[in-house]
Amino acid sequence: MVSFLRSLLFMVILIIITPPFTLLFILVSLPLSLRWRHRLAMPWVRFAIWLVKHVLGIPYRLIGVENIPPRSAVVFAKHQSVWETLILQEVFKDAVFVWRKEIRNLPFFGWALALTPMIQIDRNAGKEAIKRLVDQGRERLDDGYTVIIFPEGTRAPPGQKNRYKGGGAFLATATGAPVVPVALNSGEFWGRNALFKKSGMATVSIGPAIDPAGLTASEILVRAETWIEGEMRHISPHLYRDTDTKNEIRPQPPT
């Protein structure tokens, strides 16, 4: 019952706050630079994060903060929930996401998002989508942003994974930006398309940065996937029963 009431209150507050904020944001930000648009959008993000922590009751513990590079980086994050699209903007300074162009059609939120420096791609565009990702990603990295990518493409239920895709790895090889793998277990509290959420302490674990120098995109992707999926077994051991050490994925430090 408590979780039900928390979730209901969270939804009601966002429904009330989001439309007027986004409309004001659109009106004010149109003549401004992308940098200023990003700054103007952050109050809504910070407020939503506060709601997640204090209304939904889903705070988080952060592991491996010392692994965050002092320079712009490409973050490969596990994707289980909407939760990380908010929280990772608090973990990583000046973060932008790679997102599907269809999101821009969402009323209010999508309209405002389309005006920010987020990187928009068409998943059905094939090589053209990768080219756009590399071109826009390079611009964002040069401007000091951290680019966050969900290499699985879409959310995977806790304890499962989707096929890792190489767009972010191509961006890393093209720009020389370090790749930072991130594991998290948000889906155990905020499920995919779940109307009601469960309270609890989530975990975000940041792995050692992978230097792309001398590596192919495939090698980068394999190293990132190996670390993320191995770390998931430490974060959520109850979801992984493959105790055979020969089959278990273990995180490998980059060389």
Order of alpha helices (4+ residues) and beta strands (2+ residues): alpha-alpha-beta-beta-alpha-beta-alpha-beta-alpha-beta-alpha-beta-beta-alpha
